[in-house]
Amino acid sequence: MPEPKMLSIEEFAERMQISRQTVFEWMDKNVLVQGRHYLKQGRITRFPWSGELVSRMLEDCLQSQAQEESQPKPAKPVSPREKEKPRKQVKGSQINWDYK
């Protein structure tokens, strides 16, 4: 098996066709996980570019999508003000015929 080429953040962003900022956002959000997707030694960050890295990233992406779909969506919180307001029933047009 050939040695993977070690890419800098800029080279990785270029190959993925994303911005450098997006790479850092993915690292912050754990889309890219240290030790799984990239290596970090002090201030030096390297991505071992190979077919294995790409397949791991795809696998992780598919797993996270499946988890998001299986989790129920939280109910929208209702503010106390909205609870107090009487609900308007809308029938027909939205014209206020009582306006003088």
Residue pairs with C-beta under 8 A, 6 or more apart in sequence:
2 50
4 48
4 49
4 50
4 52
4 53
5 48
5 49
5 50
6 39
6 46
6 47
6 48
6 49
7 15
7 46
7 47
7 48
7 49
8 45
8 46
8 47
9 20
9 23
9 24
9 45
9 47
10 20
11 47
11 49
12 23
12 38
12 47
12 49
13 19
13 20
13 22
13 23
15 49
16 23
23 32
25 31
26 32
27 34
27 38
31 60
31 61
32 38
32 57
33 60
34 40
36 56
36 60
37 47
37 53
37 56
37 57
37 60
38 45
38 46
38 47
38 48
39 45
39 46
39 47
39 48
40 46
47 53
